[in-house]
Amino acid sequence: MAPGSSPEFSPQERRTLLETARRSIRHGLQHGGPLPVEPSHYPEPLRRPRATFVTLHEQGRLRGCIGTLEAARPLIEDVARNAWAAAFSDPRFAPLAEDELPRLRIEISILGDPQPMEFTSQEDLIRQLRPGVDGLILEEGNLRGTFLPGVWDSLPEPRGFLRHLKQKAGLPADYWSDTLKIYRYTTESFSEQHT
């Protein structure tokens, strides 16, 4: 979320999204797929198409993170599907086991619309980055990677943030070209309070 902006979603809407994410993971353990949701049963803000990421932490460590960059389905459905995918389909981790569920802390990030950035050089791009605020999407040909704003917590320096993002997209850390595309977005992020 950009500094000074007020939350788009009420505490109740946030609670509903977090509860739906947890129910979808529980449903995945029992039935092998995401929780089916009927968007018409939810308030209008949760029915609007939005792009989300769901991040799972277990005792302070990353346990899964899956999301979408384009708003293609209702928010409540995107959260249910991404929560299930973060628990069972993140290729970096084994599928979640039932005994891990009580230790899991769920974080939801709702993405704003990505805005294309204009820059004349890598130095110009680095100068424009807003640590702690900007999520970035990097595209080069058919390669693409993204970092949520929360990644600034572990990569607080803009140059390092960009180098790691290039590697995540499958490019060398020192790669640069005139065809590189960068988009920035902000998120509204919230998580369960317990650890």
Secondary structure as the mmCIF struct_conf table of DSSP 4:
data_model
#
loop_
_struct_conf.conf_type_id
_struct_conf.id
_struct_conf.beg_label_comp_id
_struct_conf.beg_label_asym_id
_struct_conf.beg_label_seq_id
_struct_conf.end_label_comp_id
_struct_conf.end_label_asym_id
_struct_conf.end_label_seq_id
TURN_TY1_P TURN_TY1_P1 PRO A 3 GLY A 4
HELX_LH_PP_P HELX_LH_PP_P1 SER A 5 PRO A 7
BEND BEND1 GLU A 8 PHE A 9
HELX_RH_AL_P HELX_RH_AL_P1 PRO A 11 HIS A 31
BEND BEND2 GLY A 32 GLY A 33
HELX_LH_PP_P HELX_LH_PP_P2 PRO A 34 PRO A 36
HELX_RH_3T_P HELX_RH_3T_P1 PRO A 39 HIS A 41
BEND BEND3 TYR A 42 TYR A 42
HELX_RH_AL_P HELX_RH_AL_P2 GLU A 44 ARG A 47
BEND BEND4 ARG A 48 ARG A 48
STRN STRN1 PRO A 49 PRO A 49
STRN STRN2 THR A 52 GLU A 58
TURN_TY1_P TURN_TY1_P2 GLN A 59 GLY A 60
STRN STRN3 ARG A 61 GLY A 67
BEND BEND5 LEU A 69 GLU A 70
BEND BEND6 ARG A 73 ARG A 73
STRN STRN4 PRO A 74 PRO A 74
HELX_RH_AL_P HELX_RH_AL_P3 LEU A 75 PHE A 88
TURN_TY1_P TURN_TY1_P3 SER A 89 SER A 89
TURN_TY1_P TURN_TY1_P4 PRO A 91 ARG A 92
BEND BEND7 PHE A 93 PHE A 93
HELX_LH_PP_P HELX_LH_PP_P3 ALA A 94 ALA A 97
HELX_RH_3T_P HELX_RH_3T_P2 GLU A 98 ARG A 103
STRN STRN5 LEU A 104 LEU A 111
HELX_LH_PP_P HELX_LH_PP_P4 GLY A 112 PRO A 114
STRN STRN6 GLN A 115 PRO A 116
BEND BEND8 THR A 120 SER A 121
HELX_RH_AL_P HELX_RH_AL_P4 GLN A 122 GLN A 128
TURN_TY1_P TURN_TY1_P5 PRO A 131 VAL A 133
STRN STRN7 GLY A 135 GLU A 140
TURN_TY1_P TURN_TY1_P6 GLY A 141 ASN A 142
STRN STRN8 LEU A 143 PHE A 147
HELX_RH_3T_P HELX_RH_3T_P3 PRO A 149 ASP A 153
TURN_TY1_P TURN_TY1_P7 SER A 154 SER A 154
BEND BEND9 GLU A 157 GLU A 157
HELX_RH_AL_P HELX_RH_AL_P5 PRO A 158 LYS A 168
TURN_TY1_P TURN_TY1_P8 ALA A 169 GLY A 170
BEND BEND10 LEU A 171 LEU A 171
TURN_TY1_P TURN_TY1_P9 ALA A 173 ASP A 174
TURN_TY1_P TURN_TY1_P10 ASP A 178 THR A 179
STRN STRN9 LYS A 181 TYR A 185
STRN STRN10 THR A 187 SER A 191
BEND BEND11 GLN A 193 GLN A 193
#
